[in-house]
Amino acid sequence: MNKEPKCKPSSVITTSLKMCYKLSKLVIFFFVFTTSSAASSRFNYLTAYTDHCASFVPESDPKDFVLGKPHQYRHTGYYTGGGSGGILSPNSSYQVQKSIVFYTRSIIETNVQGLFKLQGSIRFPRASTYHFVGNYTSNKYGSASHRRSSIAFSLDGFWSQSSGKLCMVGSGYGYLHNVHSVLKLYNFMNSSSVTSMISGTLESLMRSENDPNDFEPISILIFPSMNYQYTLVSNKSENRSSSGGSEDSYPTSSLKMERFCSVLSREVLNHEFDLKYSSGCASAKNCTPLAVSDLPRVVSLKSIECLEDERSLRVLVEFPESNSLWYRRPFNPKKTLVGEGSWNTKKNHLSVVACQFLDAAGSWNNVRVGNCSTRLSLKIPAIWTIGNTSSIVGHIWSNKTATESGYLEQITFESPQDDIGRVLIPGLKYKYTKMDKVTKLCPRKKAAHDKTNVYPNPFSYEMRFDVSAKNSKGEVAWGSSVPLSVGNQFYQPYWYSTASTDEYSVGFAPVSSPVTVSNNQSNPYNISYTIRITLLSYAKSGNVSVINDTQIFAEGIYDETEGSLCMVGCRNLGSKNQQPTNDSVDCDIVVNFQFPPTNPSKKWSLIKGSIKSTRKKSDPLHFESWDLSSASSYLVEERRSIWRMDVEITLVLVSTTLSCVFVALQLFHVKKYPDVLPSISIFMLLILTLGYMIPLMLNFEAMFANSTNRRSVFLGSGGWLEVNEVIVRVITMVAFLLQIRLLQLTWSARSATGTQKELWIMERKTLFVVLLIYVAGALAALILHTLNWRKSLNDGSITAYPGAGHQQRSHLGTAVKSYAGLVLDGFLLPQILLNMFCKSREKALSVSFYIGTTFVRALPHAYDLYRAHNSAHHPLDESYLYASPVADFYSTAWDVIIPFGGLLFAGIIYLQQRFGGLCILPQKLRELGAYEKVRTVTEG
C-alpha cells in the first residue's frame, strides 16, 4: 500500500522563507512608490512663503523658545467674498453668516528681534446638524448633540510685532490637502482692545475656474483675543439705566456667578428683542445709533467672548432685518455695533458700552472702530404685571447731550411676551392688578357645588390649550391660551431655573416662595394668561396671509369646583415698535372659559369660552365677540391612551405572528398535496404579498414612530414601544418572505402543468372581473367620502385648518388607504371567482389558512367595536397603533359588515372545496354550466 510522502521540515522552512522574501520585496516597492508619490505632491512651504510672503513679512530661523500654549488664542470674525462657487460658497442657509475662527497654536521667537514664527489654522464653520437625545416624559431635557462640518487650513508663517503684519501659507485639511492658500493680516498686535480690529485677506495659490475645491480671494475682519484688555467697562463702571429705577425694581436674589455665561448664552444672546421708539421718532434722526435711513425693528446680541470670573463679555449689537433669523443673517458692519459688557450680579443688570464700525463701505481692510458713545442696559424685571411679562427688558441711549452731535433718543427693547424661554429666577413675582375689576365682572355662583364632577387642577398641564375662534361675522381664527401664573407660581413648559444646574420642568414652578398645593387650599385661584388670536385669510391659490394677530394678557379667577375661568384682559393698540402709553392699552375685555369634567366616566368634550368687549358698540375700540372652543387634553385621557397603546402593541404582535403561522401551515399543506398548487389564485396571493410588502417599503419604522413621537410629551413608553417596533418589523418581514415562497411555488406549478393555457385564461377572467369590482367600489367609496367630508366641513364636525387644499388631499389619501385595507379584507374574492370559472373542487387552501387569515383581518374590527363602546379615550388619530382609521374602514357599521363578509367568503371557499366551484349558484345556473361542459366534450 503506497503512502503519500510527508513534507520534510526543511522543505517547509525553505518554502516559507521564499514567500516572505517575495512579500518583503512587494512591501518595499509599495512603500517606495507611495513615499515618492507623496513627496512629489507635498506642498513646498519654504518656496511658497518666499514667493508670496517674504516681501510682506520677512522670514528668519526660529529659536526653541515658545510663547503661548497650543490653542491659547482663538480669534473669531467674518469674511466677505469667496465667489459664488467653490468651497467657500454658501452650501446652505447656515453659511450665510460667513464666519471664521482663527487659532494660533504656537508662537516661537526667531533670530530677528520682534519677529516670531507662528503656527495656526483658520476654520470656516459650515452646516450644522443637531440631534436631540432624551425622553420628554421624564420632565427633563435630554442632551442635544451637535455635529458640524467645517473647512479648515493649517498655516505656518511669520509675524512682525512692530508692524502688526502676519503672513502665513498652508494647505487644507482632509480632502482639501491639495488646496493651498496664503493668509495676510494687518494689525495683529500683542495686546488689543475693543478698538483693535484685525483685517486681511485669504487667497488661493492654485487658481482654477473649473476646480470645485478652489475659491476666490476673501476679505477678513477678525476680533482679536490675544491679551485683550477691557477698557470700556469694569465692575465699577457705569451700571445705571437711563430709566432710573429703585432697588425694589430688581429681584432679591442674584444669578450664580458660575452660571453667568450660560444664562446669557441661553436667554439673551442670539435672541431678538423688539425695539420700541418714542412717539417723536418718525425718522432715524437721533433715534438710532446707526447711520441708516430706516428705523430698525429688532436688536440682538451676539457674544464674542464671555469671562465667567470677571462677569465681563464682548458682544456684537446687531440691528438686523426683522424677518431674518439670527443664523441666516450675514454680518453687516453698517448695522452692527461692537462693545464690552459688565454684569452686576446684585441687580441682575448688564451694562454695555458700544462703538460703531467706521469706514465700513467697500473693502473691510479700512474698517476701524470708534465713536463709543452708545450705551445699552439690560435687566431681568423683578415684578411682572398684566401686559408687562417680558423676561428681558432694556434701554439704548447715548452719553451725548441733546445739543451734541450723535445724541440719541432713548430706545427701549424687550423680549417677546409669549416667549417660552423665560428666565425664572428666585425672587420673581407676579402682581395681580386687575382683581377689583375681576370681582365686579366675574361674580361667583352661589349654587351648591357639584360633587360628582372633577375639574382640572389649576396647577396642571391641562390649563394650556389651543383654541379655534368664530365671531358673529363668520370669521374664523386660531389661537392659543397659555397660563402665566397661578397664585405665586409661574407656568413654564420648559423653564430655566437658576437654582440648579440642569433642572427643567413641565408645569408650574415656584419662584418667589414655595406654595403648598392641597385639597384644602382656598378656592378660587388667582390666575393669569397669555391669549393669542390670529385671523387668517385664505386665497384661492392656496396662499395664507395673516389679517390680524391679537395678543391679550389676562388675569382673573379660576373656580376648581365648577371648572369656570373668568378674567379681565388687556390688549396693546399701538404699533409693535411704539412705546406703550395709557391711551394705547385697552383693558375693557372680559374672557370666560368653561372646562369640562375630567371624571373617568365622562366622554371626551370641548373647552368652551368667549372673549368680549365691555365697551359700548358706539365706542371705536369695541369689537365683535369671539366664541372659543378647544379640545381638552387631560392627563387622565392620556393615561388611558397609554394603556390603550400597550394593548394595541400586544395585538399587533399577536396578529403579525398569527399571519406567519397561517402562511406556514398553507406551505405545509401544499407540500403534502402538491397537485393543488395550480388551483390557487395567483392574484389572491399577490394581494396578500402586497399587504406585507407596502408597509415595509414605506418604512414601517417611520409609520410606527411618527404615530407616537409627536405626542411623546404625553405618551412615553420608556423604550417598550421601540423594542416591539423592531420585533413587528422582523415578523412582518418573515411573513412577507413566506408569502413570496407560496407565490413562487404556485407560479412554478402552474407553469409546469399541462393545463397551463386553460388555467391562465381562467386567471385572466378572474382578474378582469375582480378589477371591475374594485374600480366600481373605489368610485363609490370616493363619492361617499367626498360627500361626507363636505358635510362634516359644513356642519362644523371638522374645520378647515390653514392650507385647506392640503387638508382635503390628506383626507383623500386616507380614503385611498382605507379602501386598500378593504381590498385586503376581501382577499378571498379572487379565489372564489377562480373556483367558479374552473368549476374546481380542489382543496387548494387549507382550512387553517383561509379561516385563520380571515380571523386576523376581522380582529381589528372587533377591537374597534370594543374601543368605541368601552373607552372614553381622547381621539388622537395619530396615536393609533392597531385598527387605525387610515388603514381600513372603521365604524360601527363597517365593524359588523367586514367581519361577516369575511366569514361569508370563508364559508363559500369551504363549500366550493367540498361541493365544487358552482355550488353557490342557483340550480338552473349550475345545470347551464354542466350543459355547456357536456356540449363542449361532445363537440370535441
Beta strands, then each sheet from edge to edge (+ up, - down):
strand 1: 62-67
strand 2: 73-81
strand 3: 99-110
strand 4: 115-133
strand 5: 143-160
strand 6: 165-172
strand 7: 180-186
strand 8: 198-204
strand 9: 218-223
strand 10: 272-276
strand 11: 298-307
strand 12: 312-318
strand 13: 336-344
strand 14: 349-358
strand 15: 368-379
strand 16: 383-384
strand 17: 393-398
strand 18: 411-414
strand 19: 423-424
strand 20: 429-430
strand 21: 465-471
strand 22: 476-486
strand 23: 489-492
strand 24: 496-497
strand 25: 507-510
strand 26: 525-538
strand 27: 544-559
strand 28: 564-572
strand 29: 585-594
strand 30: 606-613
strand 31: 626-631
sheet 1: 1+ 3- 2+ 9- 8+ 7- 6+ 5- 4+
sheet 2: 10+ 11- 12+ 13- 14+ 15- 17+ 18- 10+
sheet 3: 16+ 20+
sheet 4: 19+ 24+
sheet 5: 25+ 23- 22+ 21- 31+ 30- 29+ 28- 27+ 26-
end
